[in-house]
Amino acid sequence: MQYVQKSFASALALAFLAMPAMAQNASKSAIGVVDREKVITSFSKAQKAADELKRVEDSVRKLLEESNKQYEEAKLAKKPQAELEGLQKKLQSRIDEEYKKAQTRAQSLETSLETDIDSAIKAEAESRKLDTVFMKGAVLLGGTDITEGVVKRLAQVSTAPAATPASK
C-alpha cells in the first residue's frame, strides 16, 4: 500500500512539474476555426453537385412513377399473373439499377467535394501556420477564422479548367 502511495505521489509531482512545459507548448499551438456550412454554400461546385443530384433524383422518381403506371395498366388489361410477375421483376430491376447508379453518383460527388474542401482547409491552415482547425460551432472562444480564405481557395478550384476525363 505504501508503494502505491509513493508511486501516486511521484506521478502527481511529475504532472505538476510538466504542467508549465505543457502550458508553454499549448500557447505556441495555433488554432483555426472554419464555418463549414458557409464554405459549402459558397462553393459553386457544391451547388452544381446539388443540382445534379436533384436531376438524378427526379429521374429515378419519374421512372418509378412510369413503372407503377405501366404495371397498373397491365393489371387493368387483365394480363395473366405470370406476365404481371415478369413485368414487375423487369420494372423493379430497372428501378434498382437506376437507384444504384444514383447512389454511386451521389457518393462520388460527395467524396470529390469533401476532398476539395479538406484540401482547401489544409492549405489555408498551412499558409497561416495553424496546427489545428476546428469547426466554428465547436469553439466557444478564440481561434483564427479561416473561412474566407478557404472560400477563396475553393473559388479558384471552381474556376480552374477541368481535367479532361480519361477515355474508356
C-alpha positions, -999 to 999 in steps of 0.1 A, spaced: 0 0 0 28 23 9 44 16 -26 12 26 -43 10 59 -23 47 67 -32 41 59 -69 9 80 -69 28 109 -51 56 106 -76 33 106 -106 14 136 -92 47 155 -86 58 148 -122 24 160 -135 28 193 -117 63 197 -129 53 190 -165 23 214 -165 43 246 -172 60 229 -202 27 217 -215 11 251 -210 40 267 -229 36 243 -258 -2 249 -258 3 286 -260 25 281 -291 -1 259 -307 -21 279 -333 -58 271 -336 -80 279 -366 -118 277 -370 -138 272 -401 -175 276 -408 -180 245 -429 -217 254 -437 -206 288 -452 -178 271 -471 -202 246 -486 -229 272 -495 -202 294 -511 -187 266 -531 -201 267 -566 -191 231 -573 -212 220 -543 -242 239 -557 -237 222 -591 -235 189 -574 -267 195 -555 -284 205 -588 -272 173 -605 -283 151 -576 -318 168 -578 -320 159 -615 -309 123 -609 -334 120 -580 -362 134 -603 -352 110 -630 -355 80 -606 -388 93 -592 -401 96 -628 -390 61 -637 -407 48 -605 -440 66 -614 -439 54 -650 -432 18 -639 -461 19 -615 -483 33 -642 -472 6 -667 -478 -22 -641 -513 -8 -632 -522 -6 -669 -512 -42 -673 -533 -52 -643 -563 -33 -657 -558 -51 -690 -562 -83 -670 -528 -97 -681 -521 -132 -668 -505 -134 -634 -473 -149 -648 -469 -120 -672 -476 -95 -644 -449 -111 -623 -424 -110 -651 -433 -73 -658 -429 -65 -621 -395 -81 -619 -384 -64 -651 -396 -30 -639 -381 -35 -604 -348 -45 -619 -347 -13 -639 -356 8 -609 -330 -9 -588 -303 -3 -614 -311 34 -618 -313 38 -580 -279 21 -576 -264 44 -603 -278 74 -585 -263 63 -552 -229 57 -568 -230 92 -584 -240 108 -551 -212 90 -533 -187 101 -560 -198 137 -558 -197 138 -520 -162 123 -520 -150 148 -546 -164 178 -526 -150 166 -493 -116 162 -509 -117 197 -524 -129 213 -491 -105 194 -469 -76 203 -492 -86 239 -491 -88 239 -453 -54 222 -450 -38 246 -475 -53 277 -457 -42 263 -423 -7 257 -436 -4 292 -451 -14 307 -418 8 283 -398 -21 268 -379 -16 235 -361 -52 226 -356 -85 236 -372 -119 230 -356 -154 235 -368 -165 270 -358 -195 258 -339 -173 236 -317 -152 265 -304 -167 288 -278 -139 314 -278 -107 320 -297 -92 306 -328 -83 323 -361 -113 322 -385 -100 309 -419 -135 305 -435 -130 334 -460 -95 321 -471 -110 286 -476 -139 301 -497 -114 320 -519 -93 288 -524 -124 269 -534 -134 297 -558 -101 292 -575 -107 254 -577 -141 261 -593 -127 284 -619 -97 262 -628 -101 244 -661 -114 209 -655 -92 179 -663 -101 160 -694 -118 128 -684 -99 96 -693 -114 77 -723 -129 44 -716 
